[in-house]
Amino acid sequence: MEPASAIRLRSGSSMPVMGLGTWQLEDDTAGIVAHALATGYRMIDTSGDYGTQPGIGEGIRRSGVDRDDFFLVTKVEETDDAYEATRRNLDQLGLGRADLMLIHRPPVNGAGVDLWEGLIRARDEGLATDIGVSNYRTGQIDALVSATGEVPAVNQIEWSPFGHSDAMLRYAKQRGLVIQAYSPLTRTKRLDDPTLEEIARRHGKTPAQVILRWDLQRGAVPLPKANRPEHLEENIDVFDFELPADEMTKLNRLNEHWSSLGALPYD
């Protein structure tokens, strides 16, 4: 793998194996996004409620990267009209389409079939290439599929060595959907774990780089946030080493179903 490597979605589209998360990236959003694209990132993840979309659009324009050469992910909220929110998000970004549009989280009651139907309409009208979900349980995904026949391309969930689900990963493979990992670096809360530090020293890497490499080797697509150029560069420098099977096993065993938010939404 390398930064330009891609993973195939069920539609046949290609998605980069790593992206930049932008939650709370409100300080010089445009500058960070432009630097990320210059550094080699080719996927940007945002949402209608992050407050970052105007800055992301400006950063994209500053970068000079052609529209077909980057992948843009954004989201509609559970209280939105999904079709109208898709159009609003694109207006904020200054883009004609998203590569991937997600339901940010399921509504309190039910799986959000009406939201899913709105995204299907947006995709069919060319406003999004692919559609998916975020923070969904397997049963909620099954409900969307049962109602519409449409399987999400992606489920974006919190995912790290300290909090993940082998059952969810098996389900994703069975359904042919991809797991995107938000907050893969635990919002820095678990980077001082002794096992993680030991493996990092062995490879001459940082704990953050080890986690991102673990994601890649497990088939998840990490979306680390960085608001400093040096962290952008650190996070993408994970394609020149490989974790052997015994180290992957040690990292897998760190799983405590831990979440930086208090509970994994899919566990």
SVG drawing of the C-alpha trace seen along z (x, -y; Angstrom):
<svg xmlns="http://www.w3.org/2000/svg" viewBox="-39 -30 52 44">
<polyline fill="none" stroke="black" stroke-width="0.4" points="0.0,0.0 0.9,-3.6 -0.9,-6.9 -2.5,-6.7 -3.8,-3.2 -7.6,-2.8 -10.2,-0.4 -13.1,0.7 -16.6,-0.1 -19.6,2.1 -20.6,-0.3 -17.3,0.2 -16.0,-3.2 -12.6,-3.6 -12.0,-5.2 -8.6,-6.2 -7.4,-3.9 -6.9,-6.9 -8.5,-10.4 -8.4,-13.5 -11.0,-14.0 -12.1,-17.6 -14.3,-17.5 -13.4,-20.6 -10.9,-21.6 -12.0,-25.2 -8.6,-27.0 -7.3,-27.7 -9.4,-24.9 -8.6,-26.0 -4.8,-26.1 -4.8,-22.6 -6.9,-21.1 -4.7,-22.7 -1.6,-21.4 -3.1,-17.9 -3.8,-17.7 -0.3,-18.9 1.1,-16.3 -0.7,-13.5 -4.1,-13.1 -6.8,-12.3 -9.8,-12.1 -11.4,-14.7 -14.2,-13.8 -16.6,-16.4 -20.3,-16.9 -23.0,-19.5 -22.7,-20.0 -18.9,-20.4 -18.9,-24.0 -15.8,-23.3 -17.4,-22.9 -16.8,-26.5 -13.2,-26.3 -12.8,-22.9 -14.1,-24.2 -11.7,-27.1 -8.8,-24.8 -9.7,-22.6 -9.7,-25.6 -6.4,-26.8 -4.8,-23.4 -5.4,-23.3 -6.1,-19.6 -8.5,-18.6 -12.0,-17.5 -11.6,-14.0 -8.3,-13.6 -9.8,-13.8 -12.6,-12.1 -15.0,-14.1 -17.2,-12.6 -19.9,-14.6 -23.0,-13.8 -26.6,-14.7 -28.0,-14.8 -30.7,-12.6 -33.2,-15.5 -32.6,-16.7 -34.5,-16.2 -31.6,-14.2 -32.1,-15.3 -32.2,-19.0 -29.4,-18.7 -27.2,-17.1 -27.8,-20.1 -27.1,-22.5 -23.8,-20.7 -22.6,-20.9 -23.5,-24.6 -21.3,-25.2 -18.4,-23.2 -18.8,-24.9 -18.9,-21.5 -21.4,-19.9 -21.3,-16.4 -19.9,-14.4 -18.1,-11.2 -19.8,-9.7 -22.8,-11.1 -23.6,-9.5 -26.4,-9.6 -24.4,-10.9 -26.3,-8.9 -29.5,-6.9 -32.6,-8.8 -33.7,-8.0 -36.6,-5.8 -35.9,-3.5 -33.2,-3.2 -34.1,-6.3 -35.6,-4.8 -36.8,-8.2 -33.3,-9.6 -32.0,-6.7 -34.5,-7.2 -33.5,-10.9 -29.8,-9.9 -30.8,-7.4 -32.6,-10.2 -29.5,-12.4 -27.3,-9.7 -29.7,-9.0 -29.7,-12.7 -25.9,-12.8 -25.4,-14.7 -23.4,-11.8 -21.5,-9.0 -22.0,-6.6 -24.1,-6.7 -23.6,-5.1 -24.2,-5.5 -22.3,-6.4 -22.7,-5.1 -25.1,-2.3 -25.6,1.1 -26.0,4.2 -29.7,4.5 -30.3,0.9 -28.4,1.4 -30.4,4.5 -33.6,2.5 -32.5,0.0 -31.6,2.8 -34.9,4.6 -36.9,1.4 -35.1,0.3 -32.9,3.1 -29.9,0.6 -26.8,1.7 -24.7,-1.2 -21.3,-1.5 -19.8,-2.4 -20.4,-2.4 -18.3,-5.1 -17.8,-4.3 -15.4,-4.9 -12.7,-2.3 -9.3,-1.7 -7.4,1.1 -9.0,0.2 -12.6,0.2 -13.7,2.3 -15.9,5.2 -14.8,8.4 -18.5,9.1 -19.0,5.8 -16.0,6.4 -17.4,9.8 -20.8,8.3 -19.2,5.6 -17.4,8.2 -20.6,10.3 -22.6,7.2 -19.8,5.9 -19.5,2.6 -16.4,0.8 -15.6,-0.4 -14.3,-4.0 -12.7,-4.6 -13.3,-8.0 -11.3,-9.0 -8.8,-6.2 -6.2,-7.9 -8.5,-7.8 -8.4,-11.7 -4.9,-11.1 -6.4,-9.5 -4.8,-6.1 -1.5,-6.9 0.5,-6.2 -0.5,-2.6 2.7,-0.5 2.0,2.2 1.4,-0.5 4.6,-2.3 6.7,0.9 5.6,1.8 6.2,-1.8 9.8,-1.7 10.4,1.5 9.5,0.0 11.0,-3.5 7.4,-4.9 5.0,-6.8 2.1,-5.2 -0.3,-7.1 1.5,-5.6 1.2,-2.1 -2.6,-2.5 -3.1,-3.8 -1.1,-0.9 -3.2,1.5 -6.3,0.0 -5.0,0.4 -4.0,4.0 -7.4,4.8 -9.1,3.4 -10.6,0.3 -10.1,-3.1 -8.8,-5.6 -9.8,-9.2 -7.3,-10.8 -7.8,-14.5 -4.7,-16.8 -4.6,-20.5 -0.8,-20.9 1.3,-20.3 3.7,-18.0 0.9,-15.8 -0.5,-15.6 2.8,-14.4 3.3,-12.0 -0.1,-10.4 0.4,-9.7 3.9,-8.2 2.6,-4.7 3.2,-3.0 6.8,-2.0 6.4,0.6 4.2,3.6 3.0,5.0 3.7,8.8 1.0,11.2 2.1,11.4 2.0,7.6 -1.4,7.4 -2.6,10.0 -1.3,8.0 -3.0,4.9 -6.3,6.8 -6.1,7.9 -6.2,4.3 -9.9,4.2 -11.9,3.1 -14.8,1.8 -13.6,-1.6 -14.9,-4.8 -13.7,-8.4 -17.4,-9.3 -18.3,-6.9 -19.8,-4.0 -19.4,-2.6 -22.7,-3.2 -22.5,0.1 -21.4,2.4"/>
</svg>
